[in-house]
């Protein structure tokens, strides 16, 4: 059977932009304290990635923890005592990202609604179920998806499970997302057709060389024609 598996964050809704805004405030605080920029941002990124890997996935606490860890690292490096108030402010800055408004990317509702008329749609998103389900409900898009999968991370294992549970034939089905690491490459390894959706606010952790051929688009609105023409 045929189906389309959509990614959520930075494919259908804005996400990384809010992390970037938090990083800008973090950078301003680090500059105020006399710590090096952009070195501190690079260190923050390394701590954040390490936390994701150590947690086994994209848990909410990874980013707030990384902000505090980076601050404490530079305090130690400069023989300064870390301020509890500053550390608490930075941690709260990280948590606020998850309270940001849920904003649909241009064309998201139109495209999902159109495709749902003719295809079985599924959503596969990384993160914590409670957070992601709440955000999905806020978009009004939940009605278009047959099933929603919230997983700590996305690998070929997850895509194989989705295909098996829903009797999808990967060669006849599609994976749509903005992440080469979390959407395109795992999908390609399982045999799905893949559409990479460009998003200028993609975390560099999600970038890696492709392992096969895929279709690249600048806008979600290009997708319906690609999928329909792919059937011919």
N, C-alpha and C positions, 0 to 999 in steps of 0.2 A: 504493500500500500504506500501511497504517497503522502508526504507531510512537509511542513516548513517549521523549523525550530528557530525562533527569534531569541536573540540576546536582549537584555533589558537596559542596563546602565550604559549610557553614552551611545546606545543604538536607538532606543525609543524615548528615553528620558535623559535630561542633563544630570550628570553626576560629578565627573572629575572637575568641572568648573568650580564647584563648591570647595573641593579640596585645595584647588589652586588659590582660591581667595583666602582660605585659612593659612596657606603657606606664605602669602603676601604679608599677612598680619604677623605671622611668626618671624619672617625676615625683618620686618620693621622693629620688632622687639629685640631681636638679636643685634641689630645695628645699634639700637639704643644702648645696649649693654656693652658695646664695643667688640662684639664677636664678628669674625669674618663672614662676609657674604660675597659670592654665592657658595662658598665652601660649606657653610652651615646647612644650606638647602640640600647639597649633595649628601652630607652626612645624615640628614633627616631621611632622605630617600633610602639610604642604605639600611638604616634602622627599621624603617617601615617595611621594606622588603624582607628583612630578616624576621620581623615579627610575623608576617604573613606565612613565611615558610615554617617557622617554629610552631605556629598555631595550626598548621595543616590546612589553612584556608583564609578567606577574607572575613575575619571576625571584626566586630565593631571596635574592640579595644586596641587593635593594632596601631591605628593612626594616633589616637590620643597618647598612647604609651610612647610612641616614637618621638612625639613633640617634646615630652618631658625628658626622655632619655637623651635627646640631642642637647637640650639645655644643660642638663647635669654633666654631660660629657665635656662641654666647653667650660663650664665652671671648674671642673676638675683640671682641665688642661691649663687653665689660667690661675690655678691655685686660689679660687674663689669659693666661698661657701654658697651653696645653692639656696635661694630664697623660697620658702614654702609657698608664699603668696604668688610668686611668679610661676612656680611649677603648677600650682592649682589653676591659675589663669590659662596657662598653655594647655593643660589637660581639658579644661572646659571648652577651649577653642576647638579642640579636636572633636569633642562630643557634639558640638553645635552643628557640625557638618551634616549629621544625621537628622537634624530637625529642619533642614533647608526645604523650601517649597519644592514640590514635585512639578517639574516643567517638561511638557512634551517637546520633543524635537520636531521641527517643521515636517509636516507630512505624515507623522507617525499614526495618528488615528485614521486618516484617510486611507493609507496603505493597508493597515491591518484590517480595517473594515472591508475593504475591497477584496483582499485575498481570502478572508474568512468565508466569503460567499461560495468559493470554488475549491478551497483546500482545507485540510485539517491543520490547524495551527497549534503550536506548542511554545511555551516560554521556558527557557533555561537561564537562570541567573545565579550569580555567585553572591554569597553573603549569608545572613541569618534569616531564617524563615519569617519570624515575626516582623522584622523590619521591612523585608522585601514584599511580603504580602500586603502590608499596610500601604506601602508606596504604590504598589500595583493597583489596589482598590482606589486610591486617590486619582489615578489617571483615567479611570473609566474603561480601561482596555481589557480588564479581566474577562468580560463576557465573550470575547472573541477567541479565547484560548481553550482548547479542549482539556489540557492539563498544564499545570505550572510546576516546574522543578526548581527548588532552591537548594543549591549545593555549596559546600565550602569552597570548592574549586571546580573547574571544568577541564576534564581530561578525556581521552578516548573511552575510558571506562564508563563515564557518565553518558556519553553519546551512544555507546553500544546498548546501555541499559534502556535509554529512552526509545531507541529503535526496536529493541526486543519487546518491551512492554506494550508498545503500540503497533506492533507488526509493520513497522516502516521498512521500506526497501531503500537503503541509503542512496543507491545509484539513481533512484527516481525522486529523491527528496533533497531538501535544501537546508543549509545552516546559514543564518544571516546575523552578522555582528561586526563590531568595530575592532575587536581584539584579535590580533594574529595568534597570540599565545592561547587565549581562552576560547576562541570561537572557530577561526579558520583552520588552524593546524590540527586541532583534535578532530574536527569534522572531516578534514581531508584524510586523516589516518584511518577513519572508519569507512570511508568511501562515499561521503556525502558530496553533493555539489555545494559550493560555498560562495557567498557574496560578502565581500568586505565593504563595509560602509565607512567612508572616511569621516573622522571626527577630529577636529583640531585640538581637543582637550583629552587626548588619550594618554594615560599614564605610561611612562616609558617601560615599566615592568611588563606591560602587555604587548610589547613589540619584540618580534624575533623574525628571522628569515622564514619565508613560506616553505612548506615541504612539498608543494604541488601547485597545480594550476587552479586559479580561482578567478571570479569576476570581481572587479572593483568599481564602486560607484561613488559619486559625490553626494548624492541625495537619495533618501528613501524612496522618493517618487519614481525612480528609475526601475525599481525592483519588480513590480507586477509584470511589465512587458518582458523583462529578462526571463522570468519564470515561465510565463506563458509561451514565449518563443522557444524556450528550452525543451518544451514538450514535443515540438515539431520534429 
